[in-house]
Each structure stands twice: as C-alpha cells, then as structure tokens.
Amino acid sequence: MTEPLTIAEGYRAFATPTQSRYMDAVNEHGGYRAAGRALFGPEDNGSNICASMNRLKAKAALMGYAPEQDFVDPVPLGFKLKRHSQYYDKEGKAAGRWVIATPDDETQALAMRAAFEAMSQELPRLAPLEGPRLTLASLLNLYTLTDCHVGMLAWRHEGGADWDLKIAEDILFRCFEQMILAAPDAETGVVNQLGDFLHTDGMVPMTPTGHNVLDADGRYSKMVGIAVRLLRRVVDLALMKHERVIVLLAEGNHDMGSSIWLRIMFKALYENDPRVEVIESALPYYALEHGKTMLGFHHGHLKKPDSLTPLMAAQFAPIWGRTTHRYAHMGHIHELYEREHSGMIVTQHPTLAARDAYAARGGWFGDRAASVITYHDEFGQVAKNTVVPEMLR
C-alpha cells in the first residue's frame, strides 16, 4: 500500500497563501488527487496542486531547503544558495554540510523597498508651501542635476578641483538657484535628478554592481543627511517658482538602492502637498507628457543614446503617439552629448561635480555645467540657460 504523501512543514516558510492551503489539503488527504477533489470537486485530478507544490519545492531549493535530499539549512532573506556540499557517515546518514550563499540582488531590492515603505509611514509630512502668483501654463522648465556624486572626495591636484560633502552642497544648491533665477515663470517645473546623486550606495564605499572601490568623504549616514537636506531645499525652491513641481529621482549605477529610498521618502514627505508629484517608477526609464512635447529620462548605465530612442517609443508608445516633439535626457558619462535619433533628440548632460581620481587617471575630461531647458506644450524646446561653478565665485 502506498504511504500517504506529506509536504514537510518547513516548506511553509517559502509558500504563498495559496500554496500553504494546498499543503494543508495534501497533508490532510494524503495525496495530490485527493487534495484536488477535496478543494475543487470530484473531477479534479490534482495536477494543478502538484505543479504548484513542485514550484514551491524548486523555490525552496534555491534557498537551501530540500529535506528530501537532507538540505535543511535555508539561507537568509536577501541571499540565494550558491553551493551546497553534504557528506555522510559509514551508515549513510548525513554527518555534516557546507552551505555557501551569495547575495540575491532582486530579493534584496524587494526587501529594501518594503523596509523603506515601512519607514516612510513614520515620516512627518511637510505642510504645503505658498506658490507663485502668476505662471505660464504653456511652459515647463526642466532643471537637470545629474551625476552629482554627493559624498565623493576629489583633490584639485589630481582632477583640477576639490569636491567633498560641504563643497557639493554649496555648489549644487547655488547652481540650482541660478537656474531658477534664469528660467521663465513656467507653470510646471521638473526637478530632474538624473541618477548618481549619492556617490556610494551603502556603508562600504564601492559601486553596487562592479564593486569598484570609491573615494568617499565621510560615512554613509552623513552623505544621506546632506543629500536629503539638499534635495529638500531644491524642491522647496522650485515650489516657490512653479505652481506644479514634478520630482524625478532616477536610478543611477552608483545609487541603485539609495534611489529607492529617496523616491519613497520624498513621496511621503510631500504627500500633503498637491502641487508636488514624485515619479515612482521602479523601472529606470521615465517619461512625461507636456502637450505635444514628450520628455524621456534614463541615467545611461543600461542604454546608450542610440539605443534609447526605440526603447522609449516602445515603452511609452501612447505618449510617443500623441506627441510631435520628443526629447530624451541622460547622464552617466559626465560630458555633453546631443544628437537626434529617429525622431527623438537625445541629450547626455554634463555634471557639476569635480573629477575624482578614477576619472583623472583615466584621462576623461568634461566641462562642468548644468542647464535649465524650457519646453512649450506646442513648439517643444524654446529656451536653455546654462550655469557653471565658476559663476559662483
């Protein structure tokens, strides 16, 4: 006689609510077919339950849990099993094991997002600020700050200029102030923080994916404090100029995780101000529609300028179809590039940050600058004003 089928209780830690219900049915009735009949009627053969349980076991095995093979040491959340070694005694019983785990980027990103959302529930909401008296509804001002690298340490004897936390906060805000003063009184202002706002993405000064060692000024917590304060000042200044402010806090290759908590935090901070919209896209591609003008955004770490246009057309097809003037904005390479690609003008913006040792030793140069570009809802780009750090002296 066949022994009743049971699903080990340890699988429940990896199960969805539906899979947990299937587990209970299988354990109670002793098999997939019997469980299917009990849950779905006499005609059910249990195949769906069997397939669901196989998916559950495969998921658990990736985490190091497969009791049928004596794997009973699951790796923690945020990791996946890299290698598992098992050895047995003379009687064939499991005598010991080695479990080697590796970080699971996708799981860690989901866990971080959940943690940031939970923390944002406790943030104090800011009271709405008073807006301007008169603005032009047809205009939109785009203020681009890209590759600011707050927290980077640069030395003028290597890269030509100094850069640290204090200098970054001073130059970035005063340049944004100059852009605000130079821009027309548009109804809409877009704070386009285009990625790599923070130089490091955690306690260890390394890039998230390449694990390249970075020159950092101070601890990560200090960088975070200054970055949040600086962005708060920037958004508040934009609210004094514009009736509507859109905030883009894009993902960069230096701040892939930090960009998540920045978006969630600023969404919570300005939750009570109807004049502020924080773009929440989890994908590193973004788009806005202003009348007949389309604005697309991407840091530049995943797509190059010549391949960004077809992606924008496919990813944002409805906006593409309704517009006749299309522009994409990128950062990443720290120098100016502009070219029209198949119906979209792609601009790769320079940075206000100084060159670090890596850029200096690699021989990369680029003029430091930031621009505010004005777009008309019918005619596209109609004005551009540029600021450079030397203007602040």
Secondary structure, 3 states (H helix, E strand, C coil): CCCCCCCCHHHHHHCCHHHHHHHHHHHHHCCHHHHHHHHHCCCCCCHHHHHHHHHHHHHHHHCCEEHHHCEECCCCCCEEEEEEEEEECCCCCEEEEEEEEEECHHHHHHHHHHHHHHHHCCCCCCCCCCCCCCCEEEEEEEEEECCCCECECECHHHHCCCECHHHHHHHHHHHHHHHHHHCCCEEEEEEEECCCCECCCCCCCECCCCCCECCECCCHHHHHHHHHHHHHHHHHHHHHHCCEEEEEECCCCCCCCHHHHHHHHHHHHCCCCCCEEECCCCCCCEEEEECCEEEEECCCCCCCHHHHHHHHHHHCHHHHHHCCEEEEEECCCCCCEEEEECCEEEEECCCCCCCCHHHHHHCCCCCCCEEEEEEECCCEEEEEEEECHHHHC
